[in-house]
């Protein structure tokens, strides 16, 4: 898919660093997309504990997290595939209205306790065990859930193919635009590109995942 194309035009041609007349260059933006069935999944969940004191909340959260780790290990998840992040300890407040008499009231925040939370990312290498892994996480104390994403464990080949397709699309469009102007594509002057992973999967079945490579290419045109 080509995102855009433009022919440089100047009234007074100047030589650029590559000794190419600016009016003989063509800028093309294109992309290439490759889809594959995923072979791994990431579960993002967490443990949240509420208590009257900060210490109690932290202890409850730590105990629940230990249970989650043990349950996931029994489900076949390697320790290196379990990572925690975003630990937080926050006070909880309750808003109350106080009657001051004579029809007047005022609002006041009162400390209601503390909430300790931690986020856990689990890498599931065997997608057949995805449902069982989720059940283990929840039954062991995981009480917050952010979602599931699917991916490829080794995406080098997919990235390379996406880049190749992007360049092929750019070249195809360059030839089309050049031909319309009565010119030919001589060579690539410079190119810039970026890649982005795209998750086109469904939450449980896995669907497909892919990568999109985007390139910006400048071509030299000749008669």
C-alpha positions in Angstrom: 0.0 0.0 0.0 1.4 3.3 -1.0 0.9 6.1 1.4 1.9 9.0 -0.9 4.1 10.2 -3.7 5.4 13.6 -4.8 7.6 14.8 -7.7 10.0 17.6 -6.8 9.7 20.7 -9.0 11.9 23.8 -8.8 12.2 26.8 -11.1 16.0 27.1 -10.6 17.5 23.6 -10.4 20.4 23.2 -7.9 22.8 20.3 -7.5 22.2 18.3 -4.4 25.0 16.5 -2.5 24.5 13.4 -4.7 24.8 15.6 -7.9 21.2 14.9 -8.8 18.9 17.5 -10.1 16.0 17.9 -7.6 13.4 17.8 -10.3 14.5 14.3 -11.3 13.7 12.7 -7.9 10.6 11.0 -6.8 9.6 10.4 -3.1 7.5 7.4 -2.3 6.0 6.1 1.0 5.0 2.5 1.0 4.4 -0.4 3.4 4.5 -4.2 3.4 2.5 -6.4 5.7 3.1 -10.1 6.7 0.7 -12.2 8.8 1.5 -15.4 10.7 -0.2 -17.6 13.2 1.2 -16.7 16.7 3.1 -19.2 18.7 3.3 -17.5 22.1 0.9 -15.4 24.2 1.4 -12.8 27.0 -1.1 -12.6 29.8 -1.1 -9.4 31.8 -2.7 -9.6 35.2 -2.1 -8.7 38.7 -2.8 -8.9 42.4 -4.5 -6.2 44.4 -5.0 -6.3 48.2 -7.0 -3.9 50.4 -6.3 -3.6 54.1 -6.7 -1.1 57.0 -2.9 -0.5 57.2 -0.2 -0.1 54.6 1.8 -3.0 56.2 -1.2 -5.4 56.1 -2.0 -4.5 52.5 1.6 -5.2 51.4 1.7 -8.5 53.3 -1.5 -9.7 51.8 -0.4 -8.7 48.3 3.0 -10.4 48.7 1.3 -13.6 50.0 -1.1 -13.7 47.1 1.7 -13.0 44.6 3.7 -15.9 46.0 0.7 -18.2 45.5 0.3 -17.0 42.0 4.0 -17.8 41.2 3.7 -21.2 42.7 0.5 -22.0 40.8 2.0 -20.9 37.5 5.1 -23.0 38.1 2.9 -26.0 38.6 1.1 -25.1 35.4 4.4 -25.4 33.5 5.4 -21.8 33.3 9.1 -21.2 33.7 10.2 -18.6 36.3 12.0 -16.6 33.6 8.6 -16.2 31.8 7.0 -14.5 34.8 7.8 -10.8 35.4 6.4 -8.4 37.9 6.2 -4.6 37.5 4.3 -1.5 38.6 4.2 -2.2 42.3 2.2 0.5 44.0 0.9 1.3 47.5 -1.9 3.9 47.6 -4.1 5.2 50.4 -7.9 4.9 50.0 -10.2 7.6 51.1 -14.0 7.8 51.7 -15.9 10.9 51.1 -18.4 11.8 53.8 -20.8 14.6 54.4 -20.8 16.2 57.9 -23.9 17.9 59.2 -22.9 21.2 60.8 -26.4 22.1 61.8 -28.7 24.9 60.6 -29.0 23.2 57.2 -25.3 23.4 56.5 -23.1 20.4 55.5 -19.5 20.1 54.5 -17.6 17.3 52.7 -14.6 15.6 54.2 -12.2 12.9 53.0 -11.4 10.2 55.6 -8.7 7.6 55.3 -10.3 4.2 54.6 -7.3 2.0 54.3 -4.5 1.1 51.8 -4.4 -0.7 48.5 -1.2 -2.6 47.4 -1.0 -3.9 43.9 1.5 -5.5 41.5 1.3 -6.3 37.8 2.4 -9.7 36.4 3.2 -10.5 32.8 3.3 -14.2 31.9 4.7 -15.6 28.7 2.9 -18.7 27.6 5.0 -20.7 25.2 2.5 -23.5 24.6 -0.8 -22.0 23.5 -2.6 -25.3 24.2 -2.1 -24.5 27.9 -3.3 -20.9 27.7 -6.7 -21.6 29.2 -5.3 -23.7 32.0 -2.6 -21.1 32.7 -5.3 -18.4 33.1 -7.3 -20.6 35.4 -4.3 -21.2 37.6 -3.5 -17.5 37.8 -7.0 -16.5 38.8 -7.6 -19.4 41.3 -4.3 -18.6 43.0 -5.2 -15.0 43.7 -4.8 -13.0 40.5 -7.7 -10.5 40.8 -6.9 -7.9 38.1 -6.7 -8.6 34.4 -5.4 -6.3 31.7 -5.6 -8.6 28.7 -3.9 -11.1 26.4 -1.7 -10.4 23.4 -0.3 -12.9 20.9 3.1 -12.8 19.2 5.8 -14.7 17.5 8.7 -16.0 19.6 11.1 -15.4 16.8 10.0 -12.7 14.4 13.3 -12.1 12.5 12.0 -13.8 9.3 8.7 -11.9 9.4 10.4 -8.6 9.9 12.7 -9.2 6.9 9.8 -10.3 4.7 7.8 -7.2 5.6 10.7 -4.9 4.8 11.2 -6.7 1.4 7.5 -6.3 0.6 7.6 -2.6 1.5 10.5 -2.0 -0.8 8.9 -4.0 -3.6 5.7 -1.9 -3.2 7.7 1.3 -3.3 9.6 0.3 -6.4 6.4 -0.8 -8.2 4.7 2.6 -7.5 7.9 4.5 -8.4 7.9 2.8 -11.8 4.2 3.6 -12.3 4.6 7.3 -11.5 7.8 7.6 -13.5 6.2 6.0 -16.5 3.3 8.4 -16.3 5.8 11.2 -16.5 7.7 9.7 -19.4 10.7 8.8 -17.3 12.4 5.7 -15.9 13.6 4.8 -12.4 17.4 4.9 -12.3 18.3 4.0 -8.7 17.4 4.5 -5.1 19.0 7.7 -3.7 18.1 7.1 -0.1 15.6 5.2 2.0 14.2 5.4 5.6 12.0 2.9 7.2 10.4 1.8 10.4 8.6 -1.3 11.6 5.6 -1.8 13.9 4.2 -5.1 15.2 0.5 -5.5 14.6 -1.7 -7.7 16.7 -4.6 -8.9 14.6 -5.5 -11.7 16.8 -8.7 -12.6 18.7 -8.3 -12.8 22.5 -8.5 -16.6 22.9 -8.2 -18.3 19.5 -5.0 -16.6 18.6 -6.0 -15.5 15.1 -3.0 -14.0 13.4 -0.3 -11.6 14.2 1.9 -9.7 11.9 4.3 -6.9 11.2 4.1 -3.9 9.1 7.2 -2.3 7.7 6.9 1.3 6.4 9.6 2.9 4.1 10.2 6.3 2.6 12.3 6.0 -0.5 13.7 8.6 -2.8 14.3 7.5 -6.4 16.4 9.1 -9.1 14.6 9.4 -12.4 16.1 9.5 -15.9 14.7 9.9 -19.4 
